[in-house]
């Protein structure tokens, strides 16, 4: 019996998109060329609130405030990208923006600031790469859909 191969389904063919919504009236643009994506981990630090009369003599914790998450998004870089000037102006202005992530039917939004954007490597025989660094402050409860 001949072997049959099937394409793995985990993580393939995802419609992964990154957008930034900014300004008034709001403008939206897509960040193209993302590679090797890790998703923002907004787990707050735990503060030990254990005391002498903690129930059941078990330690207690509460969520504490967390610092903004510095999120690095590696991108393919190409000279003349139409939104490079917009990204650089958002770095300079320190405007709070909506950083939007779409994965298939899942949609999440974050209040954020764009901190940095620059090429990181331009090798002779490979694609050029860049990084955009974003400070994520909070997840938005119900971000408006991208139109």
Secondary structure as the mmCIF struct_conf table of DSSP 4:
data_model
#
loop_
_struct_conf.conf_type_id
_struct_conf.id
_struct_conf.beg_label_comp_id
_struct_conf.beg_label_asym_id
_struct_conf.beg_label_seq_id
_struct_conf.end_label_comp_id
_struct_conf.end_label_asym_id
_struct_conf.end_label_seq_id
TURN_TY1_P TURN_TY1_P1 UNK A 10 UNK A 11
BEND BEND1 UNK A 12 UNK A 13
STRN STRN1 UNK A 16 UNK A 22
TURN_TY1_P TURN_TY1_P2 UNK A 23 UNK A 26
STRN STRN2 UNK A 27 UNK A 31
STRN STRN3 UNK A 34 UNK A 34
BEND BEND2 UNK A 36 UNK A 36
HELX_LH_PP_P HELX_LH_PP_P1 UNK A 43 UNK A 45
STRN STRN4 UNK A 46 UNK A 48
TURN_TY1_P TURN_TY1_P3 UNK A 52 UNK A 53
HELX_RH_3T_P HELX_RH_3T_P1 UNK A 55 UNK A 57
STRN STRN5 UNK A 61 UNK A 63
HELX_LH_PP_P HELX_LH_PP_P2 UNK A 67 UNK A 68
STRN STRN6 UNK A 69 UNK A 76
TURN_TY1_P TURN_TY1_P4 UNK A 79 UNK A 80
TURN_TY1_P TURN_TY1_P5 UNK A 82 UNK A 83
HELX_RH_AL_P HELX_RH_AL_P1 UNK A 84 UNK A 93
TURN_TY1_P TURN_TY1_P6 UNK A 94 UNK A 94
STRN STRN7 UNK A 96 UNK A 103
TURN_TY1_P TURN_TY1_P7 UNK A 104 UNK A 105
STRN STRN8 UNK A 106 UNK A 121
TURN_TY1_P TURN_TY1_P8 UNK A 124 UNK A 125
BEND BEND3 UNK A 126 UNK A 126
STRN STRN9 UNK A 129 UNK A 139
BEND BEND4 UNK A 141 UNK A 142
HELX_LH_PP_P HELX_LH_PP_P3 UNK A 143 UNK A 146
#
